[in-house]
Amino acid sequence: MDDLKELFFNRKTVEILLSMLEDEKPRYPTVIAEEVGSIYPHVFNILKELEDVGLVESYKEGRIRFIRLTAEGRKITEKFQEIYSELEGFEQKFSEERTREDAIAITRFSENIKSIEYKLLSETLDKKDSFREVLKLSKLRTELERTNFRNDNDREEKNKLLKRIYYIEEKAKLLLIKF
């Protein structure tokens, strides 16, 4: 039974089975190999193992070997199809949630930077409050530098925000020198 579990938790095996489920007529192993993006010998070995456990069957017509799912192979493959479908839905929701979280984080960073920038550069703060704002900005920069965004647009926005922070820090240094 461990061999069967090992076989099924191989992504290529499941892709081969799903490929065979999509086209119900008997298939050539070379066509299956092309569809799943694998080399023929690898697919042939997997098909042989699947045949050994009774999930696919093969037969020859002349010199050509055909492969098809058995009834049991079809039942199991349909369950994998359901699982894959659920996984795709999960991945989509997870990705959307992460994208939303990243957008919220970018907005929060941006608003905090603007608030600090306004306070610092308005030149209405005394030296102590100015130092406090510079410290907040420094902590914000460190947090932003450590934040990993998942898509290119958010990473680009992160870099723009970091450049803005560096600019504000330079301006703040000049202001603090005046005190």
MDAnalysis code that builds the backbone (N, CA, C; Angstrom):
import MDAnalysis as mda
import numpy as np

u = mda.Universe.empty(537, n_residues=179, atom_resindex=np.repeat(np.arange(179), 3), trajectory=True)
u.add_TopologyAttr("name", ["N", "CA", "C"] * 179)
u.add_TopologyAttr("resid", np.arange(1, 180))
u.add_TopologyAttr("resname", ["MET", "ASP", "ASP", "LEU", "LYS", "GLU", "LEU", "PHE", "PHE", "ASN", "ARG", "LYS", "THR", "VAL", "GLU", "ILE", "LEU", "LEU", "SER", "MET", "LEU", "GLU", "ASP", "GLU", "LYS", "PRO", "ARG", "TYR", "PRO", "THR", "VAL", "ILE", "ALA", "GLU", "GLU", "VAL", "GLY", "SER", "ILE", "TYR", "PRO", "HIS", "VAL", "PHE", "ASN", "ILE", "LEU", "LYS", "GLU", "LEU", "GLU", "ASP", "VAL", "GLY", "LEU", "VAL", "GLU", "SER", "TYR", "LYS", "GLU", "GLY", "ARG", "ILE", "ARG", "PHE", "ILE", "ARG", "LEU", "THR", "ALA", "GLU", "GLY", "ARG", "LYS", "ILE", "THR", "GLU", "LYS", "PHE", "GLN", "GLU", "ILE", "TYR", "SER", "GLU", "LEU", "GLU", "GLY", "PHE", "GLU", "GLN", "LYS", "PHE", "SER", "GLU", "GLU", "ARG", "THR", "ARG", "GLU", "ASP", "ALA", "ILE", "ALA", "ILE", "THR", "ARG", "PHE", "SER", "GLU", "ASN", "ILE", "LYS", "SER", "ILE", "GLU", "TYR", "LYS", "LEU", "LEU", "SER", "GLU", "THR", "LEU", "ASP", "LYS", "LYS", "ASP", "SER", "PHE", "ARG", "GLU", "VAL", "LEU", "LYS", "LEU", "SER", "LYS", "LEU", "ARG", "THR", "GLU", "LEU", "GLU", "ARG", "THR", "ASN", "PHE", "ARG", "ASN", "ASP", "ASN", "ASP", "ARG", "GLU", "GLU", "LYS", "ASN", "LYS", "LEU", "LEU", "LYS", "ARG", "ILE", "TYR", "TYR", "ILE", "GLU", "GLU", "LYS", "ALA", "LYS", "LEU", "LEU", "LEU", "ILE", "LYS", "PHE"])
u.atoms.positions = np.array([
    [0.814, -1.200, 0.000],
    [0.000, 0.000, 0.000],
    [0.857, 1.263, 0.000],
    [2.024, 1.213, 0.646],
    [2.903, 2.384, 0.650],
    [3.338, 2.751, -0.764],
    [3.567, 1.735, -1.600],
    [3.948, 2.005, -2.990],
    [2.853, 2.756, -3.716],
    [1.612, 2.382, -3.457],
    [0.481, 3.039, -4.104],
    [0.367, 4.490, -3.643],
    [0.538, 4.730, -2.349],
    [0.501, 6.100, -1.831],
    [1.636, 6.921, -2.422],
    [2.807, 6.332, -2.489],
    [3.960, 7.031, -3.067],
    [3.696, 7.379, -4.533],
    [3.068, 6.454, -5.231],
    [2.743, 6.679, -6.635],
    [1.753, 7.832, -6.795],
    [0.747, 7.876, -5.927],
    [-0.285, 8.905, -6.060],
    [0.159, 10.274, -5.575],
    [1.110, 10.313, -4.723],
    [1.548, 11.620, -4.273],
    [2.712, 12.130, -5.104],
    [2.768, 11.640, -6.303],
    [3.697, 12.118, -7.316],
    [2.871, 12.951, -8.292],
    [3.201, 14.197, -8.427],
    [2.426, 15.114, -9.257],
    [2.290, 14.616, -10.693],
    [3.370, 14.086, -11.232],
    [3.341, 13.634, -12.623],
    [2.339, 12.495, -12.806],
    [2.247, 11.600, -11.821],
    [1.279, 10.499, -11.895],
    [-0.138, 11.045, -11.996],
    [-0.458, 12.009, -11.147],
    [-1.801, 12.586, -11.158],
    [-2.053, 13.308, -12.483],
    [-1.068, 14.021, -12.992],
    [-1.233, 14.708, -14.279],
    [-1.499, 13.701, -15.401],
    [-0.828, 12.575, -15.360],
    [-1.042, 11.532, -16.371],
    [-2.477, 11.011, -16.281],
    [-2.919, 10.712, -15.075],
    [-4.282, 10.224, -14.894],
    [-5.308, 11.253, -15.349],
    [-5.114, 12.512, -14.970],
    [-6.042, 13.567, -15.365],
    [-6.060, 13.744, -16.885],
    [-4.915, 13.611, -17.502],
    [-4.832, 13.691, -18.957],
    [-5.670, 12.588, -19.602],
    [-5.608, 11.416, -19.031],
    [-6.361, 10.291, -19.575],
    [-7.856, 10.448, -19.323],
    [-8.229, 11.105, -18.253],
    [-9.637, 11.317, -17.927],
    [-10.273, 12.299, -18.904],
    [-9.500, 13.317, -19.307],
    [-10.031, 14.343, -20.210],
    [-10.436, 13.762, -21.559],
    [-9.681, 12.814, -22.043],
    [-9.955, 12.205, -23.341],
    [-10.242, 10.732, -23.088],
    [-11.511, 10.355, -23.105],
    [-11.901, 9.026, -22.648],
    [-11.481, 7.884, -23.569],
    [-11.123, 8.188, -24.791],
    [-10.734, 7.089, -25.676],
    [-9.319, 6.615, -25.350],
    [-8.980, 5.400, -25.742],
    [-7.621, 4.893, -25.486],
    [-6.566, 5.823, -26.087],
    [-5.434, 5.905, -25.407],
    [-4.408, 6.878, -25.768],
    [-3.080, 6.208, -26.040],
    [-2.257, 6.896, -26.814],
    [-0.872, 6.478, -27.026],
    [-0.032, 7.022, -25.871],
    [0.877, 6.250, -25.342],
    [1.749, 6.763, -24.279],
    [2.556, 7.990, -24.717],
    [2.972, 8.055, -25.975],
    [3.752, 9.223, -26.428],
    [2.917, 10.495, -26.388],
    [1.633, 10.378, -26.692],
    [0.754, 11.555, -26.650],
    [0.577, 12.011, -25.204],
    [0.410, 11.061, -24.316],
    [0.277, 11.399, -22.889],
    [1.541, 12.109, -22.406],
    [2.702, 11.591, -22.804],
    [3.977, 12.204, -22.399],
    [4.055, 13.653, -22.868],
    [3.633, 13.922, -24.094],
    [3.650, 15.300, -24.611],
    [2.706, 16.190, -23.819],
    [1.512, 15.671, -23.523],
    [0.512, 16.474, -22.813],
    [0.962, 16.863, -21.403],
    [1.653, 15.970, -20.748],
    [2.076, 16.270, -19.370],
    [3.479, 16.858, -19.301],
    [4.099, 17.062, -20.471],
    [5.413, 17.703, -20.508],
    [6.511, 16.866, -19.881],
    [6.513, 15.575, -20.190],
    [7.529, 14.696, -19.629],
    [8.085, 13.809, -20.734],
    [9.199, 13.193, -20.437],
    [9.816, 12.331, -21.448],
    [9.099, 10.975, -21.465],
    [9.094, 10.368, -22.609],
    [8.380, 9.112, -22.809],
    [8.789, 8.023, -21.816],
    [10.087, 7.772, -21.600],
    [10.449, 6.687, -20.671],
    [9.877, 6.879, -19.263],
    [9.857, 8.120, -18.798],
    [9.315, 8.392, -17.458],
    [7.817, 8.088, -17.421],
    [7.100, 8.575, -18.421],
    [5.655, 8.345, -18.490],
    [5.378, 6.857, -18.653],
    [6.160, 6.198, -19.489],
    [5.986, 4.756, -19.703],
    [6.121, 3.998, -18.382],
    [7.114, 4.344, -17.585],
    [7.326, 3.681, -16.287],
    [6.141, 3.909, -15.346],
    [5.642, 5.135, -15.317],
    [4.486, 5.439, -14.463],
    [3.265, 4.658, -14.948],
    [3.053, 4.641, -16.268],
    [1.918, 3.900, -16.815],
    [2.030, 2.415, -16.482],
    [3.235, 1.896, -16.519],
    [3.460, 0.482, -16.184],
    [3.077, 0.227, -14.728],
    [3.473, 1.130, -13.826],
    [3.116, 0.982, -12.414],
    [1.608, 1.079, -12.224],
    [0.974, 2.015, -12.941],
    [-0.480, 2.168, -12.851],
    [-1.185, 0.913, -13.367],
    [-0.612, 0.314, -14.381],
    [-1.177, -0.921, -14.918],
    [-0.981, -2.063, -13.915],
    [0.154, -2.100, -13.285],
    [0.436, -3.158, -12.298],
    [-0.553, -3.133, -11.133],
    [-1.038, -1.938, -10.761],
    [-1.994, -1.838, -9.646],
    [-3.446, -1.817, -10.133],
    [-3.651, -1.959, -11.453],
    [-5.000, -2.108, -11.993],
    [-5.767, -0.831, -12.253],
    [-5.068, 0.298, -12.370],
    [-5.772, 1.561, -12.622],
    [-5.826, 1.924, -14.103],
    [-4.896, 1.394, -14.881],
    [-4.950, 1.543, -16.337],
    [-4.757, 0.159, -16.943],
    [-5.190, 0.056, -18.162],
    [-4.955, -1.189, -18.888],
    [-4.412, -0.836, -20.251],
    [-3.635, -1.742, -20.791],
    [-3.074, -1.515, -22.117],
    [-3.401, -2.711, -22.994],
    [-3.437, -2.419, -24.268],
    [-3.639, -3.490, -25.238],
    [-2.981, -3.061, -26.530],
    [-2.712, -4.044, -27.363],
    [-2.038, -3.760, -28.631],
    [-3.002, -3.990, -29.787],
    [-2.890, -3.102, -30.739],
    [-3.551, -3.288, -32.033],
    [-2.426, -3.225, -33.045],
    [-2.057, -4.354, -33.557],
    [-0.894, -4.419, -34.425],
    [0.345, -4.136, -33.600],
    [1.115, -3.151, -34.028],
    [2.334, -2.782, -33.295],
    [2.105, -1.605, -32.350],
    [0.891, -1.111, -32.311],
    [0.602, 0.086, -31.500],
    [-0.025, -0.313, -30.173],
    [0.523, 0.251, -29.080],
    [0.004, -0.003, -27.731],
    [-0.889, 1.181, -27.334],
    [-2.069, 0.842, -26.837],
    [-3.019, 1.830, -26.357],
    [-3.178, 1.680, -24.851],
    [-3.476, 2.790, -24.192],
    [-3.664, 2.823, -22.737],
    [-5.023, 3.455, -22.465],
    [-5.720, 2.924, -21.473],
    [-6.981, 3.541, -21.031],
    [-7.161, 3.279, -19.546],
    [-7.977, 4.122, -18.934],
    [-8.291, 3.957, -17.517],
    [-9.216, 2.760, -17.329],
    [-9.025, 2.047, -16.242],
    [-9.993, 1.020, -15.857],
    [-11.132, 1.736, -15.129],
    [-12.191, 1.015, -14.807],
    [-13.315, 1.615, -14.079],
    [-12.837, 2.160, -12.727],
    [-12.006, 1.374, -12.042],
    [-11.468, 1.821, -10.751],
    [-10.535, 3.019, -10.940],
    [-9.740, 2.985, -11.985],
    [-8.842, 4.102, -12.301],
    [-9.610, 5.375, -12.567],
    [-10.755, 5.238, -13.244],
    [-11.604, 6.405, -13.527],
    [-12.158, 6.987, -12.223],
    [-12.638, 6.133, -11.311],
    [-13.189, 6.610, -10.036],
    [-12.139, 7.383, -9.248],
    [-10.964, 6.821, -9.155],
    [-9.896, 7.468, -8.381],
    [-9.459, 8.773, -9.052],
    [-9.348, 8.752, -10.370],
    [-8.922, 9.956, -11.099],
    [-9.957, 11.070, -10.966],
    [-11.232, 10.720, -10.962],
    [-12.274, 11.742, -10.770],
    [-12.150, 12.392, -9.401],
    [-11.748, 11.614, -8.401],
    [-11.534, 12.186, -7.066],
    [-10.331, 13.138, -7.071],
    [-9.285, 12.740, -7.777],
    [-8.138, 13.652, -7.909],
    [-8.540, 14.929, -8.637],
    [-9.396, 14.799, -9.622],
    [-9.865, 15.980, -10.358],
    [-10.607, 16.922, -9.409],
    [-11.438, 16.361, -8.528],
    [-12.140, 17.182, -7.539],
    [-11.149, 17.872, -6.605],
    [-10.168, 17.116, -6.140],
    [-9.155, 17.675, -5.241],
    [-8.387, 18.797, -5.935],
    [-7.957, 18.566, -7.162],
    [-7.227, 19.597, -7.907],
    [-8.087, 20.832, -8.097],
    [-9.364, 20.635, -8.377],
    [-10.269, 21.767, -8.553],
    [-10.381, 22.566, -7.252],
    [-10.521, 21.851, -6.129],
    [-10.583, 22.541, -4.837],
    [-9.278, 23.260, -4.530],
    [-8.149, 22.646, -4.855],
    [-6.858, 23.282, -4.630],
    [-6.716, 24.555, -5.454],
    [-7.171, 24.516, -6.689],
    [-7.105, 25.715, -7.537],
    [-7.949, 26.836, -6.951],
    [-9.149, 26.481, -6.448],
    [-10.003, 27.485, -5.807],
    [-9.343, 28.059, -4.566],
    [-8.732, 27.181, -3.776],
    [-8.031, 27.624, -2.575],
    [-6.878, 28.554, -2.941],
    [-6.076, 28.144, -3.933],
    [-4.941, 28.977, -4.362],
    [-5.409, 30.351, -4.808],
    [-6.513, 30.393, -5.548],
    [-7.044, 31.669, -6.039],
    [-7.464, 32.555, -4.869],
    [-8.226, 32.002, -3.923],
    [-8.661, 32.785, -2.766],
    [-7.476, 33.239, -1.927],
    [-6.505, 32.344, -1.733],
    [-5.322, 32.672, -0.945],
    [-4.537, 33.798, -1.604],
    [-4.386, 33.709, -2.914],
    [-3.657, 34.735, -3.660],
    [-4.374, 36.082, -3.584],
    [-5.689, 36.058, -3.726],
    [-6.466, 37.299, -3.642],
    [-6.356, 37.928, -2.254],
    [-6.380, 37.092, -1.223],
    [-6.262, 37.586, 0.152],
    [-4.885, 38.212, 0.390],
    [-3.859, 37.540, -0.109],
    [-2.503, 38.087, 0.035],
    [-2.367, 39.409, -0.712],
    [-2.931, 39.487, -1.895],
    [-2.883, 40.719, -2.678],
    [-3.579, 41.852, -1.923],
    [-4.730, 41.527, -1.324],
    [-5.469, 42.524, -0.547],
    [-4.655, 42.968, 0.662],
    [-4.038, 42.023, 1.362],
    [-3.202, 42.357, 2.525],
    [-2.031, 43.242, 2.122],
    [-1.401, 42.942, 1.003],
    [-0.275, 43.752, 0.533],
    [-0.733, 45.167, 0.189],
    [-1.892, 45.281, -0.439],
    [-2.410, 46.608, -0.790],
    [-2.691, 47.427, 0.468],
    [-3.240, 46.783, 1.482],
    [-3.504, 47.462, 2.758],
    [-2.195, 47.913, 3.388],
    [-1.181, 47.054, 3.358],
    [0.119, 47.398, 3.946],
    [0.752, 48.582, 3.217],
    [0.715, 48.571, 1.894],
    [1.276, 49.683, 1.100],
    [0.568, 50.983, 1.467],
    [-0.758, 50.930, 1.556],
    [-1.535, 52.122, 1.898],
    [-1.169, 52.618, 3.296],
    [-1.049, 51.685, 4.241],
    [-0.687, 52.066, 5.614],
    [0.691, 52.717, 5.661],
    [1.659, 52.105, 4.990],
    [3.006, 52.696, 4.940],
    [2.954, 54.094, 4.331],
    [2.259, 54.211, 3.229],
    [2.186, 55.490, 2.516],
    [1.573, 56.582, 3.402],
    [0.477, 56.248, 4.065],
    [-0.191, 57.236, 4.925],
    [0.691, 57.639, 6.106],
    [1.355, 56.658, 6.711],
    [2.239, 56.968, 7.838],
    [3.410, 57.843, 7.407],
    [3.959, 57.545, 6.251],
    [5.080, 58.351, 5.737],
    [4.621, 59.777, 5.477],
    [3.473, 59.946, 4.861],
    [2.945, 61.295, 4.579],
    [2.708, 62.068, 5.862],
    [2.168, 61.392, 6.866],
    [1.897, 62.046, 8.144],
    [3.193, 62.542, 8.785],
    [4.188, 61.675, 8.818],
    [5.481, 62.050, 9.412],
    [6.135, 63.155, 8.594],
    [6.077, 63.015, 7.281],
    [6.676, 64.031, 6.410],
    [6.039, 65.400, 6.664],
    [4.726, 65.420, 6.753],
    [4.033, 66.686, 6.983],
    [4.467, 67.307, 8.305],
    [4.513, 66.486, 9.355],
    [4.899, 67.007, 10.668],
    [6.340, 67.512, 10.677],
    [7.240, 66.724, 10.091],
    [8.659, 67.091, 10.117],
    [8.961, 68.318, 9.266],
    [8.445, 68.333, 8.068],
    [8.817, 69.389, 7.139],
    [8.000, 70.670, 7.286],
    [6.984, 70.611, 8.140],
    [6.205, 71.830, 8.374],
    [6.977, 72.806, 9.259],
    [8.021, 72.298, 9.907],
    [8.894, 73.084, 10.770],
    [8.157, 73.718, 11.950],
    [7.085, 73.058, 12.396],
    [6.331, 73.567, 13.555],
    [6.658, 72.795, 14.827],
    [7.446, 71.758, 14.698],
    [7.795, 70.934, 15.858],
    [9.051, 71.462, 16.544],
    [9.109, 71.231, 17.833],
    [10.351, 71.564, 18.531],
    [11.344, 70.416, 18.312],
    [12.552, 70.582, 18.867],
    [13.620, 69.614, 18.632],
    [13.238, 68.225, 19.136],
    [12.659, 68.129, 20.318],
    [12.299, 66.838, 20.909],
    [11.259, 66.112, 20.046],
    [10.226, 66.816, 19.645],
    [9.180, 66.209, 18.806],
    [9.720, 65.852, 17.426],
    [10.614, 66.653, 16.921],
    [11.230, 66.346, 15.623],
    [12.026, 65.044, 15.713],
    [12.787, 64.884, 16.790],
    [13.536, 63.642, 16.976],
    [12.595, 62.436, 17.067],
    [11.466, 62.614, 17.773],
    [10.480, 61.536, 17.881],
    [9.972, 61.119, 16.495],
    [9.678, 62.108, 15.681],
    [9.170, 61.815, 14.338],
    [10.239, 61.139, 13.475],
    [11.491, 61.555, 13.652],
    [12.590, 60.918, 12.908],
    [12.729, 59.465, 13.351],
    [12.584, 59.203, 14.641],
    [12.634, 57.827, 15.134],
    [11.484, 56.989, 14.577],
    [10.289, 57.568, 14.534],
    [9.144, 56.863, 13.938],
    [9.430, 56.526, 12.478],
    [10.001, 57.494, 11.788],
    [10.316, 57.293, 10.373],
    [11.360, 56.199, 10.204],
    [12.338, 56.183, 11.092],
    [13.378, 55.156, 11.042],
    [12.784, 53.767, 11.282],
    [11.896, 53.649, 12.264],
    [11.232, 52.368, 12.533],
    [10.364, 51.950, 11.347],
    [9.693, 52.910, 10.766],
    [8.849, 52.642, 9.600],
    [9.698, 52.145, 8.425],
    [10.849, 52.777, 8.226],
    [11.769, 52.357, 7.156],
    [12.229, 50.918, 7.379],
    [12.614, 50.613, 8.617],
    [13.071, 49.257, 8.930],
    [11.960, 48.244, 8.680],
    [10.768, 48.554, 9.106],
    [9.628, 47.646, 8.895],
    [9.355, 47.466, 7.395],
    [9.398, 48.556, 6.657],
    [9.158, 48.477, 5.215],
    [10.252, 47.664, 4.522],
    [11.485, 47.862, 4.931],
    [12.593, 47.100, 4.333],
    [12.438, 45.606, 4.582],
    [11.882, 45.242, 5.705],
    [11.724, 43.825, 6.062],
    [10.454, 43.197, 5.483],
    [9.581, 44.009, 4.954],
    [8.320, 43.497, 4.408],
    [8.550, 42.957, 3.003],
    [8.099, 41.724, 2.787],
    [8.232, 41.101, 1.466],
    [6.893, 41.152, 0.744],
    [6.885, 41.873, -0.344],
    [5.679, 41.937, -1.156],
    [5.769, 40.903, -2.261],
    [4.622, 40.418, -2.699],
    [4.585, 39.254, -3.572],
    [4.528, 39.568, -5.058],
    [4.120, 40.762, -5.422],
    [4.081, 41.040, -6.860],
    [4.962, 42.241, -7.206],
    [5.286, 42.339, -8.465],
    [6.235, 43.353, -8.927],
    [5.753, 44.772, -8.663],
    [4.463, 45.045, -8.850],
    [3.943, 46.398, -8.632],
    [4.111, 46.827, -7.183],
    [3.826, 45.904, -6.262],
    [3.976, 46.238, -4.845],
    [5.441, 46.402, -4.458],
    [6.310, 45.589, -5.036],
    [7.752, 45.749, -4.757],
    [8.241, 47.084, -5.309],
    [7.737, 47.471, -6.464],
    [8.113, 48.767, -7.043],
    [7.604, 49.907, -6.164],
    [6.380, 49.772, -5.662],
    [5.812, 50.787, -4.770],
    [6.613, 50.862, -3.467],
    [7.050, 49.709, -2.970],
    [7.889, 49.663, -1.775],
    [9.169, 50.463, -2.008],
    [9.805, 50.272, -3.146],
    [11.040, 51.006, -3.454],
    [10.799, 52.505, -3.539],
    [9.665, 52.901, -4.108],
    [9.327, 54.332, -4.174],
    [9.148, 54.898, -2.765],
    [8.474, 54.139, -1.914],
    [8.267, 54.602, -0.534],
    [9.589, 54.696, 0.217],
    [10.470, 53.735, -0.006],
    [11.783, 53.796, 0.643],
    [12.567, 55.014, 0.166],
    [12.524, 55.309, -1.114],
    [13.202, 56.508, -1.637],
    [12.612, 57.762, -0.999],
    [11.283, 57.757, -0.828],
    [10.634, 58.911, -0.192],
    [11.125, 59.059, 1.247],
    [11.257, 57.949, 1.954],
    [11.740, 57.992, 3.340],
    [13.170, 58.521, 3.381],
    [14.029, 58.036, 2.485],
    [15.413, 58.516, 2.458],
    [15.448, 60.027, 2.220],
    [14.612, 60.497, 1.319],
    [14.537, 61.932, 1.032],
    [14.113, 62.702, 2.288],
    [13.064, 62.215, 2.965],
    [12.568, 62.887, 4.178],
    [13.638, 62.865, 5.275],
    [14.344, 61.751, 5.404],
    [15.404, 61.664, 6.412],
    [16.502, 62.690, 6.145],
    [16.874, 62.857, 4.900],
    [17.896, 63.859, 4.559],
    [17.407, 65.271, 4.894],
    [16.165, 65.557, 4.538],
    [15.592, 66.869, 4.852],
    [15.533, 67.075, 6.370],
    [15.156, 66.019, 7.092],
    [15.030, 66.113, 8.554],
    [16.394, 66.372, 9.175],
    [17.447, 65.758, 8.648],
    [18.799, 65.989, 9.163],
    [19.153, 67.467, 9.046],
    [18.849, 68.043, 7.910],
    [19.129, 69.457, 7.700],
    [18.354, 70.322, 8.689],
    [17.109, 69.951, 8.933],
    [16.298, 70.708, 9.887],
    [16.828, 70.577, 11.308],
    [17.254, 69.366, 11.659],
    [17.745, 69.141, 13.016],
    [19.083, 69.849, 13.267],
    [19.834, 70.033, 12.220],
    [21.100, 70.759, 12.363],
    [20.834, 72.200, 12.779],
    [19.710, 72.742, 12.309],
    [19.371, 74.138, 12.625],
    [19.065, 74.349, 14.099],
    [18.642, 73.298, 14.804],
    [18.275, 73.451, 16.228],
    [19.460, 73.760, 17.078],
])
